[in-house]
Amino acid sequence: MRATTSRPRREIKTRFGVLIVRDQLEPAEHIDRLRLSAVPTWSASTGFELLWLLEHMGARPSLVLLDLRPVTDHRAERVADLASLAAAAKLPTILVGAHAAETKRFPDVVAALPADVTSDRIVDTVHAFA
C-alpha cells in the first residue's frame, strides 16, 4: 500500500496587498493597475473565492478595495452581498462610488472615494493605507 503525502499549503508572504471584492461582471481594471504599481492584488467575487484565498492559499492582504460604480442592476441587493464579503474579510475597506447611506453598511471603512475618482488617486489611496 502506497503512503499518501499531503502537499504543504502554499503560503503567500507579503507585507501588504489588496483584496478587491467585486461584482462578478465588473471589469478587472483595478487589478491590472495595482499590479503594475507593484501592489500584490487578489480578487474575490463570491464567499467561496474569498475563503479559498484567505484560508487555503494563505493570501494576506492588508485591505479591501471595493468599487461600487459598476453596480447598477439590483443595487441594494448587490451592495448587501458585497458588504457581507467585505465583512467576512475582516480588513479595513476603501470604497469607491458608494452613496452615503451605502457606506454605513460596510465595516471599517478607512476611505470613501467619489464616483469620479481617477485610477491614479485610487492607487495612491491604496498605497496610503496598505
N, CA, C and O atoms as a GROMACS GRO file, in nm:
protein
  520
    1MET      N    1   0.083  -0.117   0.000
    1MET     CA    2   0.000   0.000   0.000
    1MET      C    3   0.089   0.125   0.000
    1MET      O    4   0.183   0.135   0.079
    2ARG      N    5   0.058   0.216  -0.087
    2ARG     CA    6   0.138   0.336  -0.103
    2ARG      C    7   0.095   0.444  -0.003
    2ARG      O    8  -0.024   0.471   0.014
    3ALA      N    9   0.192   0.503   0.062
    3ALA     CA   10   0.160   0.609   0.158
    3ALA      C   11   0.128   0.737   0.083
    3ALA      O   12   0.192   0.771  -0.016
    4THR      N   13   0.029   0.805   0.131
    4THR     CA   14  -0.005   0.933   0.069
    4THR      C   15   0.060   1.046   0.147
    4THR      O   16   0.066   1.045   0.270
    5THR      N   17   0.108   1.140   0.073
    5THR     CA   18   0.167   1.256   0.138
    5THR      C   19   0.082   1.376   0.107
    5THR      O   20   0.033   1.392  -0.005
    6SER      N   21   0.064   1.458   0.203
    6SER     CA   22  -0.014   1.579   0.178
    6SER      C   23   0.080   1.690   0.137
    6SER      O   24   0.190   1.703   0.189
    7ARG      N   25   0.034   1.769   0.045
    7ARG     CA   26   0.113   1.883   0.000
    7ARG      C   27   0.110   1.991   0.105
    7ARG      O   28   0.005   2.017   0.165
    8PRO      N   29   0.222   2.055   0.129
    8PRO     CA   30   0.219   2.169   0.222
    8PRO      C   31   0.139   2.283   0.160
    8PRO      O   32   0.143   2.305   0.039
    9ARG      N   33   0.068   2.354   0.244
    9ARG     CA   34  -0.010   2.468   0.196
    9ARG      C   35   0.085   2.575   0.145
    9ARG      O   36   0.183   2.610   0.210
   10ARG      N   37   0.054   2.626   0.028
   10ARG     CA   38   0.137   2.730  -0.031
   10ARG      C   39   0.106   2.862   0.039
   10ARG      O   40  -0.006   2.911   0.035
   11GLU      N   41   0.205   2.918   0.102
   11GLU     CA   42   0.188   3.043   0.176
   11GLU      C   43   0.239   3.159   0.091
   11GLU      O   44   0.352   3.156   0.041
   12ILE      N   45   0.157   3.260   0.076
   12ILE     CA   46   0.196   3.379   0.003
   12ILE      C   47   0.243   3.480   0.106
   12ILE      O   48   0.163   3.528   0.187
   13LYS      N   49   0.368   3.513   0.104
   13LYS     CA   50   0.422   3.605   0.204
   13LYS      C   51   0.438   3.743   0.140
   13LYS      O   52   0.506   3.759   0.039
   14THR      N   53   0.376   3.839   0.201
   14THR     CA   54   0.385   3.976   0.153
   14THR      C   55   0.361   4.071   0.269
   14THR      O   56   0.291   4.036   0.364
   15ARG      N   57   0.417   4.189   0.262
   15ARG     CA   58   0.397   4.288   0.368
   15ARG      C   59   0.259   4.351   0.358
   15ARG      O   60   0.196   4.379   0.460
   16PHE      N   61   0.213   4.372   0.238
   16PHE     CA   62   0.081   4.430   0.219
   16PHE      C   63   0.027   4.384   0.085
   16PHE      O   64   0.099   4.332   0.001
   17GLY      N   65  -0.098   4.404   0.068
   17GLY     CA   66  -0.163   4.370  -0.056
   17GLY      C   67  -0.307   4.414  -0.050
   17GLY      O   68  -0.354   4.461   0.054
   18VAL      N   69  -0.376   4.399  -0.160
   18VAL     CA   70  -0.514   4.444  -0.169
   18VAL      C   71  -0.602   4.330  -0.213
   18VAL      O   72  -0.569   4.256  -0.307
   19LEU      N   73  -0.713   4.315  -0.146
   19LEU     CA   74  -0.816   4.222  -0.187
   19LEU      C   75  -0.926   4.304  -0.253
   19LEU      O   76  -0.988   4.387  -0.188
   20ILE      N   77  -0.949   4.280  -0.380
   20ILE     CA   78  -1.055   4.351  -0.450
   20ILE      C   79  -1.179   4.263  -0.443
   20ILE      O   80  -1.184   4.155  -0.501
   21VAL      N   81  -1.279   4.311  -0.371
   21VAL     CA   82  -1.408   4.243  -0.366
   21VAL      C   83  -1.491   4.308  -0.474
   21VAL      O   84  -1.511   4.429  -0.474
   22ARG      N   85  -1.538   4.226  -0.568
   22ARG     CA   86  -1.603   4.285  -0.684
   22ARG      C   87  -1.722   4.203  -0.730
   22ARG      O   88  -1.733   4.084  -0.701
   23ASP      N   89  -1.807   4.269  -0.802
   23ASP     CA   90  -1.919   4.206  -0.866
   23ASP      C   91  -1.863   4.115  -0.975
   23ASP      O   92  -1.762   4.148  -1.037
   24GLN      N   93  -1.926   4.002  -1.000
   24GLN     CA   94  -1.874   3.906  -1.097
   24GLN      C   95  -1.858   3.966  -1.236
   24GLN      O   96  -1.770   3.923  -1.312
   25LEU      N   97  -1.940   4.062  -1.272
   25LEU     CA   98  -1.935   4.119  -1.406
   25LEU      C   99  -1.846   4.242  -1.417
   25LEU      O  100  -1.828   4.296  -1.526
   26GLU      N  101  -1.793   4.285  -1.305
   26GLU     CA  102  -1.710   4.406  -1.304
   26GLU      C  103  -1.577   4.380  -1.375
   26GLU      O  104  -1.515   4.276  -1.355
   27PRO      N  105  -1.534   4.473  -1.458
   27PRO     CA  106  -1.403   4.455  -1.523
   27PRO      C  107  -1.290   4.459  -1.420
   27PRO      O  108  -1.305   4.518  -1.313
   28ALA      N  109  -1.181   4.398  -1.453
   28ALA     CA  110  -1.068   4.385  -1.360
   28ALA      C  111  -0.966   4.497  -1.377
   28ALA      O  112  -0.847   4.475  -1.354
   29GLU      N  113  -1.009   4.614  -1.416
   29GLU     CA  114  -0.918   4.726  -1.442
   29GLU      C  115  -0.830   4.760  -1.322
   29GLU      O  116  -0.711   4.786  -1.338
   30HIS      N  117  -0.887   4.759  -1.202
   30HIS     CA  118  -0.810   4.794  -1.083
   30HIS      C  119  -0.702   4.690  -1.053
   30HIS      O  120  -0.595   4.723  -1.004
   31ILE      N  121  -0.731   4.566  -1.082
   31ILE     CA  122  -0.633   4.460  -1.056
   31ILE      C  123  -0.507   4.487  -1.137
   31ILE      O  124  -0.396   4.488  -1.083
   32ASP      N  125  -0.523   4.510  -1.267
   32ASP     CA  126  -0.408   4.537  -1.353
   32ASP      C  127  -0.335   4.663  -1.310
   32ASP      O  128  -0.212   4.665  -1.305
   33ARG      N  129  -0.409   4.766  -1.279
   33ARG     CA  130  -0.350   4.895  -1.241
   33ARG      C  131  -0.267   4.883  -1.113
   33ARG      O  132  -0.156   4.937  -1.105
   34LEU      N  133  -0.320   4.812  -1.014
   34LEU     CA  134  -0.248   4.795  -0.888
   34LEU      C  135  -0.126   4.704  -0.904
   34LEU      O  136  -0.020   4.731  -0.848
   35ARG      N  137  -0.141   4.599  -0.981
   35ARG     CA  138  -0.026   4.510  -1.004
   35ARG      C  139   0.085   4.583  -1.078
   35ARG      O  140   0.203   4.559  -1.050
   36LEU      N  141   0.050   4.670  -1.172
   36LEU     CA  142   0.151   4.747  -1.244
   36LEU      C  143   0.224   4.844  -1.152
   36LEU      O  144   0.338   4.883  -1.180
   37SER      N  145   0.161   4.882  -1.041
   37SER     CA  146   0.227   4.970  -0.945
   37SER      C  147   0.289   4.889  -0.829
   37SER      O  148   0.315   4.942  -0.721
   38ALA      N  149   0.312   4.760  -0.854
   38ALA     CA  150   0.381   4.670  -0.761
   38ALA      C  151   0.303   4.642  -0.632
   38ALA      O  152   0.364   4.621  -0.527
   39VAL      N  153   0.171   4.641  -0.640
   39VAL     CA  154   0.088   4.608  -0.525
   39VAL      C  155   0.033   4.466  -0.544
   39VAL      O  156  -0.040   4.441  -0.639
   40PRO      N  157   0.069   4.372  -0.455
   40PRO     CA  158   0.011   4.238  -0.464
   40PRO      C  159  -0.142   4.249  -0.456
   40PRO      O  160  -0.195   4.315  -0.366
   41THR      N  161  -0.211   4.186  -0.549
   41THR     CA  162  -0.355   4.204  -0.560
   41THR      C  163  -0.425   4.072  -0.584
   41THR      O  164  -0.384   3.992  -0.668
   42TRP      N  165  -0.532   4.050  -0.508
   42TRP     CA  166  -0.617   3.933  -0.525
   42TRP      C  167  -0.759   3.980  -0.549
   42TRP      O  168  -0.794   4.093  -0.515
   43SER      N  169  -0.841   3.894  -0.607
   43SER     CA  170  -0.979   3.932  -0.637
   43SER      C  171  -1.073   3.820  -0.595
   43SER      O  172  -1.045   3.702  -0.615
   44ALA      N  173  -1.186   3.859  -0.536
   44ALA     CA  174  -1.289   3.762  -0.498
   44ALA      C  175  -1.426   3.822  -0.526
   44ALA      O  176  -1.450   3.939  -0.495
   45SER      N  177  -1.514   3.743  -0.584
   45SER     CA  178  -1.650   3.791  -0.608
   45SER      C  179  -1.754   3.702  -0.541
   45SER      O  180  -1.874   3.729  -0.548
   46THR      N  181  -1.709   3.595  -0.475
   46THR     CA  182  -1.801   3.507  -0.401
   46THR      C  183  -1.738   3.471  -0.267
   46THR      O  184  -1.618   3.486  -0.247
   47GLY      N  185  -1.821   3.423  -0.178
   47GLY     CA  186  -1.772   3.378  -0.049
   47GLY      C  187  -1.673   3.263  -0.063
   47GLY      O  188  -1.576   3.254   0.012
   48PHE      N  189  -1.698   3.174  -0.159
   48PHE     CA  190  -1.608   3.062  -0.183
   48PHE      C  191  -1.469   3.111  -0.225
   48PHE      O  192  -1.368   3.064  -0.173
   49GLU      N  193  -1.464   3.207  -0.318
   49GLU     CA  194  -1.336   3.261  -0.362
   49GLU      C  195  -1.262   3.329  -0.247
   49GLU      O  196  -1.141   3.314  -0.232
   50LEU      N  197  -1.335   3.403  -0.166
   50LEU     CA  198  -1.276   3.472  -0.052
   50LEU      C  199  -1.216   3.371   0.046
   50LEU      O  200  -1.102   3.386   0.089
   51LEU      N  201  -1.291   3.269   0.080
   51LEU     CA  202  -1.245   3.165   0.172
   51LEU      C  203  -1.122   3.094   0.115
   51LEU      O  204  -1.026   3.070   0.187
   52TRP      N  205  -1.126   3.062  -0.013
   52TRP     CA  206  -1.015   2.993  -0.078
   52TRP      C  207  -0.888   3.077  -0.071
   52TRP      O  208  -0.781   3.027  -0.038
   53LEU      N  209  -0.900   3.205  -0.102
   53LEU     CA  210  -0.783   3.294  -0.100
   53LEU      C  211  -0.725   3.309   0.041
   53LEU      O  212  -0.604   3.297   0.060
   54LEU      N  213  -0.811   3.336   0.138
   54LEU     CA  214  -0.763   3.367   0.272
   54LEU      C  215  -0.722   3.244   0.352
   54LEU      O  216  -0.626   3.249   0.429
   55GLU      N  217  -0.794   3.134   0.334
   55GLU     CA  218  -0.765   3.017   0.417
   55GLU      C  219  -0.682   2.910   0.347
   55GLU      O  220  -0.597   2.847   0.410
   56HIS      N  221  -0.705   2.889   0.221
   56HIS     CA  222  -0.636   2.780   0.152
   56HIS      C  223  -0.511   2.826   0.078
   56HIS      O  224  -0.411   2.753   0.073
   57MET      N  225  -0.514   2.944   0.020
   57MET     CA  226  -0.397   2.996  -0.049
   57MET      C  227  -0.306   3.075   0.045
   57MET      O  228  -0.190   3.099   0.014
   58GLY      N  229  -0.359   3.114   0.157
   58GLY     CA  230  -0.280   3.189   0.253
   58GLY      C  231  -0.253   3.332   0.211
   58GLY      O  232  -0.156   3.392   0.258
   59ALA      N  233  -0.337   3.388   0.125
   59ALA     CA  234  -0.321   3.529   0.085
   59ALA      C  235  -0.337   3.615   0.210
   59ALA      O  236  -0.425   3.590   0.293
   60ARG      N  237  -0.254   3.716   0.223
   60ARG     CA  238  -0.260   3.804   0.340
   60ARG      C  239  -0.269   3.950   0.298
   60ARG      O  240  -0.176   4.027   0.319
   61PRO      N  241  -0.383   3.988   0.239
   61PRO     CA  242  -0.399   4.130   0.204
   61PRO      C  243  -0.414   4.213   0.331
   61PRO      O  244  -0.452   4.162   0.436
   62SER      N  245  -0.383   4.342   0.318
   62SER     CA  246  -0.396   4.430   0.434
   62SER      C  247  -0.520   4.518   0.426
   62SER      O  248  -0.557   4.582   0.524
   63LEU      N  249  -0.584   4.521   0.310
   63LEU     CA  250  -0.709   4.597   0.299
   63LEU      C  251  -0.794   4.547   0.183
   63LEU      O  252  -0.748   4.473   0.096
   64VAL      N  253  -0.919   4.592   0.184
   64VAL     CA  254  -1.015   4.559   0.079
   64VAL      C  255  -1.041   4.685  -0.004
   64VAL      O  256  -1.057   4.794   0.051
   65LEU      N  257  -1.044   4.669  -0.135
   65LEU     CA  258  -1.085   4.776  -0.226
   65LEU      C  259  -1.214   4.731  -0.291
   65LEU      O  260  -1.221   4.623  -0.350
   66LEU      N  261  -1.315   4.814  -0.281
   66LEU     CA  262  -1.446   4.779  -0.333
   66LEU      C  263  -1.500   4.895  -0.416
   66LEU      O  264  -1.526   5.003  -0.363
   67ASP      N  265  -1.517   4.871  -0.544
   67ASP     CA  266  -1.564   4.974  -0.637
   67ASP      C  267  -1.711   4.948  -0.668
   67ASP      O  268  -1.745   4.848  -0.732
   68LEU      N  269  -1.798   5.037  -0.623
   68LEU     CA  270  -1.942   5.020  -0.644
   68LEU      C  271  -1.993   5.089  -0.770
   68LEU      O  272  -2.112   5.082  -0.799
   69ARG      N  273  -1.907   5.156  -0.843
   69ARG     CA  274  -1.951   5.228  -0.963
   69ARG      C  275  -2.018   5.138  -1.067
   69ARG      O  276  -2.119   5.179  -1.124
   70PRO      N  277  -1.966   5.018  -1.093
   70PRO     CA  278  -2.031   4.935  -1.196
   70PRO      C  279  -2.163   4.870  -1.151
   70PRO      O  280  -2.236   4.817  -1.234
   71VAL      N  281  -2.193   4.873  -1.022
   71VAL     CA  282  -2.313   4.806  -0.971
   71VAL      C  283  -2.435   4.892  -0.999
   71VAL      O  284  -2.452   4.998  -0.939
   72THR      N  285  -2.519   4.847  -1.092
   72THR     CA  286  -2.640   4.922  -1.126
   72THR      C  287  -2.765   4.838  -1.109
   72THR      O  288  -2.861   4.882  -1.045
   73ASP      N  289  -2.766   4.719  -1.164
   73ASP     CA  290  -2.884   4.631  -1.153
   73ASP      C  291  -2.894   4.574  -1.012
   73ASP      O  292  -2.796   4.525  -0.956
   74HIS      N  293  -3.014   4.582  -0.955
   74HIS     CA  294  -3.039   4.527  -0.821
   74HIS      C  295  -2.935   4.579  -0.722
   74HIS      O  296  -2.878   4.502  -0.643
   75ARG      N  297  -2.912   4.708  -0.727
   75ARG     CA  298  -2.802   4.768  -0.650
   75ARG      C  299  -2.810   4.739  -0.501
   75ARG      O  300  -2.710   4.700  -0.441
   76ALA      N  301  -2.925   4.756  -0.440
   76ALA     CA  302  -2.937   4.735  -0.296
   76ALA      C  303  -2.898   4.591  -0.258
   76ALA      O  304  -2.828   4.570  -0.159
   77GLU      N  305  -2.943   4.496  -0.336
   77GLU     CA  306  -2.911   4.356  -0.311
   77GLU      C  307  -2.762   4.328  -0.330
   77GLU      O  308  -2.700   4.260  -0.249
   78ARG      N  309  -2.705   4.381  -0.437
   78ARG     CA  310  -2.562   4.359  -0.465
   78ARG      C  311  -2.475   4.428  -0.361
   78ARG      O  312  -2.373   4.373  -0.319
   79VAL      N  313  -2.513   4.549  -0.319
   79VAL     CA  314  -2.435   4.619  -0.216
   79VAL      C  315  -2.438   4.537  -0.087
   79VAL      O  316  -2.336   4.525  -0.020
   80ALA      N  317  -2.551   4.480  -0.051
   80ALA     CA  318  -2.561   4.396   0.068
   80ALA      C  319  -2.470   4.275   0.056
   80ALA      O  320  -2.401   4.239   0.152
   81ASP      N  321  -2.468   4.211  -0.061
   81ASP     CA  322  -2.380   4.095  -0.083
   81ASP      C  323  -2.233   4.134  -0.071
   81ASP      O  324  -2.155   4.065  -0.006
   82LEU      N  325  -2.196   4.246  -0.134
   82LEU     CA  326  -2.057   4.290  -0.130
   82LEU      C  327  -2.016   4.334   0.010
   82LEU      O  328  -1.902   4.312   0.052
   83ALA      N  329  -2.108   4.397   0.084
   83ALA     CA  330  -2.079   4.436   0.223
   83ALA      C  331  -2.055   4.313   0.309
   83ALA      O  332  -1.970   4.314   0.398
   84SER      N  333  -2.129   4.208   0.282
   84SER     CA  334  -2.112   4.082   0.354
   84SER      C  335  -1.975   4.021   0.327
   84SER      O  336  -1.909   3.971   0.418
   85LEU      N  337  -1.932   4.025   0.201
   85LEU     CA  338  -1.799   3.974   0.166
   85LEU      C  339  -1.690   4.058   0.231
   85LEU      O  340  -1.592   4.004   0.283
   86ALA      N  341  -1.706   4.190   0.228
   86ALA     CA  342  -1.607   4.278   0.291
   86ALA      C  343  -1.598   4.251   0.441
   86ALA      O  344  -1.489   4.251   0.497
   87ALA      N  345  -1.712   4.229   0.505
   87ALA     CA  346  -1.714   4.200   0.649
   87ALA      C  347  -1.644   4.067   0.678
   87ALA      O  348  -1.572   4.054   0.777
   88ALA      N  349  -1.664   3.969   0.591
   88ALA     CA  350  -1.601   3.838   0.610
   88ALA      C  351  -1.449   3.846   0.598
   88ALA      O  352  -1.377   3.767   0.660
   89ALA      N  353  -1.400   3.940   0.519
   89ALA     CA  354  -1.255   3.956   0.503
   89ALA      C  355  -1.190   4.013   0.629
   89ALA      O  356  -1.071   3.992   0.653
   90LYS      N  357  -1.268   4.085   0.710
   90LYS     CA  358  -1.219   4.143   0.837
   90LYS      C  359  -1.096   4.232   0.816
   90LYS      O  360  -0.997   4.220   0.888
   91LEU      N  361  -1.106   4.320   0.717
   91LEU     CA  362  -0.996   4.410   0.684
   91LEU      C  363  -1.048   4.552   0.666
   91LEU      O  364  -1.167   4.570   0.639
   92PRO      N  365  -0.962   4.651   0.682
   92PRO     CA  366  -1.003   4.788   0.650
   92PRO      C  367  -1.047   4.795   0.504
   92PRO      O  368  -0.994   4.724   0.419
   93THR      N  369  -1.143   4.883   0.476
   93THR     CA  370  -1.204   4.887   0.342
   93THR      C  371  -1.193   5.027   0.282
   93THR      O  372  -1.216   5.127   0.348
   94ILE      N  373  -1.157   5.030   0.153
   94ILE     CA  374  -1.163   5.151   0.073
   94ILE      C  375  -1.278   5.134  -0.024
   94ILE      O  376  -1.281   5.039  -0.102
   95LEU      N  377  -1.375   5.227  -0.018
   95LEU     CA  378  -1.491   5.222  -0.107
   95LEU      C  379  -1.476   5.326  -0.218
   95LEU      O  380  -1.424   5.435  -0.196
   96VAL      N  381  -1.522   5.290  -0.335
   96VAL     CA  382  -1.525   5.382  -0.448
   96VAL      C  383  -1.668   5.388  -0.500
   96VAL      O  384  -1.729   5.286  -0.529
   97GLY      N  385  -1.722   5.510  -0.510
   97GLY     CA  386  -1.854   5.530  -0.568
   97GLY      C  387  -1.972   5.488  -0.483
   97GLY      O  388  -2.080   5.460  -0.536
   98ALA      N  389  -1.953   5.482  -0.354
   98ALA     CA  390  -2.063   5.445  -0.264
   98ALA      C  391  -2.145   5.570  -0.228
   98ALA      O  392  -2.089   5.678  -0.209
   99HIS      N  393  -2.275   5.554  -0.219
   99HIS     CA  394  -2.360   5.661  -0.168
   99HIS      C  395  -2.344   5.665  -0.016
   99HIS      O  396  -2.304   5.566   0.044
  100ALA      N  397  -2.373   5.778   0.045
  100ALA     CA  398  -2.353   5.796   0.190
  100ALA      C  399  -2.423   5.687   0.271
  100ALA      O  400  -2.364   5.634   0.366
  101ALA      N  401  -2.545   5.653   0.236
  101ALA     CA  402  -2.619   5.550   0.310
  101ALA      C  403  -2.555   5.412   0.292
  101ALA      O  404  -2.559   5.330   0.383
  102GLU      N  405  -2.498   5.388   0.176
  102GLU     CA  406  -2.434   5.259   0.150
  102GLU      C  407  -2.306   5.242   0.230
  102GLU      O  408  -2.273   5.132   0.274
  103THR      N  409  -2.233   5.350   0.248
  103THR     CA  410  -2.106   5.345   0.321
  103THR      C  411  -2.126   5.287   0.461
  103THR      O  412  -2.039   5.216   0.512
  104LYS      N  413  -2.239   5.317   0.523
  104LYS     CA  414  -2.268   5.270   0.658
  104LYS      C  415  -2.283   5.118   0.666
  104LYS      O  416  -2.270   5.060   0.773
  105ARG      N  417  -2.309   5.053   0.553
  105ARG     CA  418  -2.327   4.908   0.551
  105ARG      C  419  -2.195   4.832   0.558
  105ARG      O  420  -2.193   4.712   0.586
  106PHE      N  421  -2.084   4.902   0.534
  106PHE     CA  422  -1.954   4.838   0.528
  106PHE      C  423  -1.878   4.861   0.658
  106PHE      O  424  -1.875   4.973   0.709
  107PRO      N  425  -1.816   4.755   0.712
  107PRO     CA  426  -1.738   4.772   0.835
  107PRO      C  427  -1.601   4.831   0.805
  107PRO      O  428  -1.546   4.809   0.697
  108ASP      N  429  -1.548   4.905   0.898
  108ASP     CA  430  -1.410   4.952   0.895
  108ASP      C  431  -1.371   5.022   0.765
  108ASP      O  432  -1.269   4.989   0.704
  109VAL      N  433  -1.452   5.120   0.723
  109VAL     CA  434  -1.420   5.198   0.603
  109VAL      C  435  -1.315   5.302   0.640
  109VAL      O  436  -1.339   5.388   0.726
  110VAL      N  437  -1.200   5.296   0.574
  110VAL     CA  438  -1.092   5.391   0.601
  110VAL      C  439  -1.090   5.504   0.499
  110VAL      O  440  -1.032   5.610   0.525
  111ALA      N  441  -1.152   5.483   0.383
  111ALA     CA  442  -1.161   5.588   0.281
  111ALA      C  443  -1.282   5.560   0.192
  111ALA      O  444  -1.306   5.446   0.153
  112ALA      N  445  -1.356   5.666   0.162
  112ALA     CA  446  -1.468   5.657   0.069
  112ALA      C  447  -1.441   5.758  -0.042
  112ALA      O  448  -1.448   5.879  -0.021
  113LEU      N  449  -1.411   5.707  -0.159
  113LEU     CA  450  -1.376   5.792  -0.273
  113LEU      C  451  -1.498   5.814  -0.361
  113LEU      O  452  -1.581   5.724  -0.375
  114PRO      N  453  -1.509   5.932  -0.422
  114PRO     CA  454  -1.626   5.962  -0.506
  114PRO      C  455  -1.624   5.882  -0.636
  114PRO      O  456  -1.521   5.825  -0.674
  115ALA      N  457  -1.737   5.878  -0.702
  115ALA     CA  458  -1.751   5.802  -0.827
  115ALA      C  459  -1.662   5.856  -0.939
  115ALA      O  460  -1.623   5.780  -1.028
  116ASP      N  461  -1.629   5.984  -0.935
  116ASP     CA  462  -1.548   6.042  -1.043
  116ASP      C  463  -1.397   6.038  -1.014
  116ASP      O  464  -1.321   6.110  -1.079
  117VAL      N  465  -1.354   5.957  -0.920
  117VAL     CA  466  -1.213   5.947  -0.883
  117VAL      C  467  -1.132   5.885  -0.998
  117VAL      O  468  -1.183   5.802  -1.073
  118THR      N  469  -1.008   5.927  -1.010
  118THR     CA  470  -0.921   5.872  -1.114
  118THR      C  471  -0.854   5.744  -1.065
  118THR      O  472  -0.845   5.720  -0.944
  119SER      N  473  -0.810   5.663  -1.157
  119SER     CA  474  -0.738   5.540  -1.121
  119SER      C  475  -0.611   5.571  -1.044
  119SER      O  476  -0.574   5.497  -0.952
  120ASP      N  477  -0.542   5.680  -1.080
  120ASP     CA  478  -0.421   5.718  -1.008
  120ASP      C  479  -0.450   5.749  -0.862
  120ASP      O  480  -0.374   5.712  -0.772
  121ARG      N  481  -0.560   5.818  -0.838
  121ARG     CA  482  -0.597   5.850  -0.699
  121ARG      C  483  -0.632   5.724  -0.620
  121ARG      O  484  -0.600   5.715  -0.502
  122ILE      N  485  -0.697   5.627  -0.685
  122ILE     CA  486  -0.728   5.500  -0.619
  122ILE      C  487  -0.598   5.431  -0.577
  122ILE      O  488  -0.585   5.385  -0.463
  123VAL      N  489  -0.502   5.424  -0.668
  123VAL     CA  490  -0.373   5.361  -0.639
  123VAL      C  491  -0.302   5.438  -0.527
  123VAL      O  492  -0.245   5.375  -0.438
  124ASP      N  493  -0.303   5.569  -0.530
  124ASP     CA  494  -0.241   5.648  -0.424
  124ASP      C  495  -0.306   5.622  -0.288
  124ASP      O  496  -0.237   5.612  -0.187
  125THR      N  497  -0.437   5.609  -0.287
  125THR     CA  498  -0.509   5.582  -0.162
  125THR      C  499  -0.474   5.444  -0.110
  125THR      O  500  -0.456   5.426   0.011
  126VAL      N  501  -0.465   5.346  -0.198
  126VAL     CA  502  -0.423   5.212  -0.156
  126VAL      C  503  -0.285   5.217  -0.093
  126VAL      O  504  -0.263   5.158   0.014
  127HIS      N  505  -0.192   5.284  -0.156
  127HIS     CA  506  -0.057   5.296  -0.101
  127HIS      C  507  -0.057   5.366   0.035
  127HIS      O  508   0.024   5.332   0.122
  128ALA      N  509  -0.145   5.461   0.054
  128ALA     CA  510  -0.152   5.534   0.181
  128ALA      C  511  -0.199   5.445   0.297
  128ALA      O  512  -0.158   5.466   0.411
  129PHE      N  513  -0.285   5.347   0.268
  129PHE     CA  514  -0.340   5.264   0.374
  129PHE      C  515  -0.283   5.124   0.381
  129PHE      O  516  -0.304   5.054   0.480
  130ALA      N  517  -0.210   5.082   0.280
  130ALA     CA  518  -0.159   4.944   0.277
  130ALA      C  519  -0.029   4.932   0.354
  130ALA      O  520   0.028   4.823   0.362
   0.00000   0.00000   0.00000
